[in-house]
Amino acid sequence: MTCHQADGEDKGIPSITGWPGDRFVTVMHAYKTKSRDNPVMQSIAASLSDEEIAALAAYFSKAGQ
């Protein structure tokens, strides 16, 4: 993780810390299918399995608590 960092935040990059897991999964799948526009995130999402997306969703939903 280089953009959002382990804590989900970075200057100029939206925070994903505390996002609801289902929202994270929905957004990542939208990037993966290219129905949400952002070439960098599309590339990252395309490289992740559904299991990895679910694990990241669980991690960031609890981050910062």
C-alpha positions as CSV (number, residue, x, y, z in Angstrom):
1,M,0.0,0.0,0.0
2,T,1.6,3.2,-1.1
3,C,-1.2,5.7,-1.7
4,H,-3.5,5.2,1.3
5,Q,-0.8,3.8,3.6
6,A,-1.4,1.2,6.3
7,D,-3.6,3.6,8.3
8,G,-5.7,4.4,5.2
9,E,-4.7,8.0,4.9
10,D,-2.3,10.2,2.9
11,K,-2.1,13.8,1.8
12,G,-4.3,14.4,-1.2
13,I,-5.7,10.8,-1.2
14,P,-9.2,10.2,0.3
15,S,-9.2,8.3,3.6
16,I,-10.5,4.8,3.6
17,T,-10.1,4.3,7.3
18,G,-13.3,3.2,8.9
19,W,-15.2,2.6,5.7
20,P,-18.0,0.1,6.0
21,G,-16.7,-3.2,4.6
22,D,-19.6,-3.6,2.2
23,R,-19.0,-0.2,0.7
24,F,-15.3,-0.9,0.3
25,V,-16.1,-4.2,-1.6
26,T,-18.6,-2.4,-3.8
27,V,-16.2,0.4,-4.7
28,M,-13.3,-2.0,-5.4
29,H,-15.5,-4.2,-7.6
30,A,-16.6,-1.1,-9.5
31,Y,-12.9,-0.3,-10.2
32,K,-12.2,-3.9,-11.1
33,T,-15.0,-3.9,-13.7
34,K,-14.0,-0.4,-14.8
35,S,-17.5,1.0,-14.1
36,R,-15.8,3.5,-11.8
37,D,-13.2,5.7,-13.4
38,N,-9.6,5.9,-12.0
39,P,-6.9,4.2,-14.0
40,V,-4.6,3.7,-10.9
41,M,-7.4,2.1,-8.8
42,Q,-8.6,0.1,-11.8
43,S,-5.2,-1.4,-12.1
44,I,-4.9,-2.2,-8.4
45,A,-8.3,-3.7,-8.1
46,A,-7.7,-5.8,-11.2
47,S,-4.7,-7.4,-9.5
48,L,-6.7,-8.4,-6.4
49,S,-8.8,-11.5,-5.9
50,D,-12.3,-11.3,-4.3
51,E,-10.7,-12.8,-1.1
52,E,-8.0,-10.1,-1.0
53,I,-10.6,-7.4,-1.5
54,A,-12.7,-8.8,1.3
55,A,-9.6,-9.0,3.6
56,L,-8.8,-5.3,2.8
57,A,-12.4,-4.4,3.5
58,A,-12.2,-6.0,6.9
59,Y,-8.9,-4.4,7.7
60,F,-9.8,-0.9,6.8
61,S,-13.3,-1.1,8.3
62,K,-11.6,-1.6,11.7
63,A,-8.6,0.6,11.1
64,G,-8.4,3.6,13.4
65,Q,-10.8,2.2,16.0
